Amino acid sequence: MAAVNRALQRDGRATLFVGAATERVTPSPEATVTAASELFGRGAVRITARNDSARPLARANAAQIELTPGIRDSLLGKTLRVTIVVRSAKGAPSPQMALAVTDGGRKTTGVRRLALDSEYRPYALDLTFDDPEAKRRPVIAIWADTEGAGRGVDIREVRLSIVPNPQPAATSPEPITRPAPAGEPHAEGAVQDASADQRE
């Protein structure tokens, strides 16, 4: 993670992992993390819900990627974009996963649901780190199956980047919406079209 922090400070972007880097993801009591091989390519990290659950979005069902306190401190006053390249796992495909990012304190993106299919597609989630009192490690939480039906997802890549902070809200009661950059839909459940995915 030290190299990731240096890249973020130097370039404003870094890759957490590409391929079957299972050591980057911590399983939970109700989720398994395994390597998914591919005929061509580096493979992926497969996260699978262990069994049916009455509360599929409970913390115990979320696999986690923890960032270090050094990364948290470097991000203070900045907005982090987490981009995850993911698809439904073969064999037991999950049609919908969920993703959340926390800053190590009280701030979180909230749980965002992502509609999936058999193609790898990138999804992005932004969080501004503006709490100097945050003491815990920031976490990227991944729920492989929002229905708790024992299905899974394949994650090919996770990237971090620093993006401009959101603009202050206008005096108008209407919310401000910003389009996601091409190739990186925000995690609102919309599925990116295949042509945009090929540009990734």
N, C-alpha and C positions, 0 to 999 in steps of 0.2 A: 504493500500500500504506500510505502514511502515514495516509490517511483511514480505512482499514480498522482500523489500530491505534488511532486515536482513538476510533472507534466501539466497539471492544472494551473499551477502558478506561472509556469513559463509560457504555455501555449493557450491556456484557457480551455483545454480539452484533454481527455485521456480515455483509454480503453480499459475497463475493468477486466474483461476477459473476452476471448473469441474461442469458440469450439468447446470441447468437453472438459472444461476446467471446473470439475465438481468441487475442488477445494475452496473455491470462492463462495460457495453457497452452503449455508448451514441448514440442515434439515430440522424440522420440528417434530414433536411427538406424533403428529397425524399426517406427515408428509414425508415422502422418500425422495432422495436426490441421487441420481445415477447418471452415468455417461451413456449417451445415445450415439452409436457409431453411424457413419455414413459411408457409402461406397466411394464417393469422392468428397473431399473436404475434411475439415477438422472435427466434425461431429457437433454435438450440442450437449447442454446440460438438461436432463429430463427431470422434471418435478412432477410427482404423482400424489394425488390425495390418497391416503392410506386406506380409508374405508368411508362408508356412509357416515354422515354427521348431521345432527339436528341443527348445528350452528356452523355451517361451512366457512364462514368468515371470522371465526374465532381466532384469537392469536395463536392457539396451539396448532392450527392448520397451516400457518404461513411459514414457508421457507424464507430465510433471511440472508441478505448481504449486508454485512456491517462495514461502515466506513470508520476510519480512525479518528481519534480526537484531533490529530494534526490537520486532517482534511476539514473537519468541522471548523476549526479555528481559522483556517485559510479562507473559508467560504463566508465568514462573517461580513454582513453588508452586501453580499452578492447573491445572485439567483443561480441555482444549479438546475440544469436540465439532465434528467436521467432518460436515456433512450434504450429501449429493450427491443431486440429483434427476436420474434417469437412466432410459433405456430402451434396448432393442435398436435399432440403426440400421436404417432402412428400406433395402431393397435387398440388404444383406449383414448381416443381424441376428446379433449375437453372443448366444448363450443364457446366457453367463456371463462376467462381468468380475471383476477383482480390484482391491482398494484397500488401500493401506497409508499410514500417517502416521509420520514420524520427527520427533524433537525437535531435530535438528541435532547430536546427539551419538550415543550408542550405543543410545538407547531408541527402540523402534518398537512399533507395534501388531501387527506381523507382517502377513503378507499374508492378507487376508480375501476369500473368494470370494463373489460376489453372483449369485444366479439372476435373470435378466432376462426380460422379455417386451416386447410392443409398447406398453405403457402406461408413462408417466412415474411413477416411484415414488421416494420419499425413503428413503435409507439413512444411518445415522449410525454414526460410529466415534469413540471417546473415547481421548485420550492425556493423561496427567498429565506436565507439564513440571517435573521435579524435579532436573535435573542442571545445577548452576551452571557446570560446566566445558564445557558444550556450546558449540562455536564455529562450527559450520557453519549454513547456513540450514535451517530446518525444511522438509520436503518432503511434499506429498501426491502419491503415486505412483499412476498409473492404468494398469492393463493392460486393454485393450479386449477381448481375446480370450484366455482362458486356455488354449485349445487351439492357438493360433498358426495359425489357418486363414484369416487374411486378412479377418476380419469386424470389425464396428464397433459403437460405442455413441454415443448422442446424450445429451449432458449439458446440461440446461436451466438448472441453477442449482447453485451451491456456496455454502454458508453456514458461518460460524464462530460458535460461541457458547461462553461460559464456563459450565461446569456444576459442581455440588458435587463435591469430591474424593471418590473412593471411600472407603468406611469401611474401617478396618483389619480384617484377616482375624480371624475368631473363633478361639478355641482349639480348636474342633471341627475335625476333618480334612475335614469336608464343605465344599465351596466355596460362597461366597456369590454368589448371582445376583440381579441387579436387573432388573426389567422396563424395557424402553425406554419413553419417553414416547409417548403416543398420536400416531400419524402419523409416528414416526421409529423404524422397526425398526433394531436394531443389525445390523451387517453380518456376519451369520452364515449368509447364503444363504437365509434365509426370505423369501418374497415377501409383501408387505403386501397385504391385501385391498383391493378397489377402493373400497369405501365409506370406508375410512380415508383413502385417497389423495385422495378428493374433498374431505376436510376440510382438506387442506394449503393 
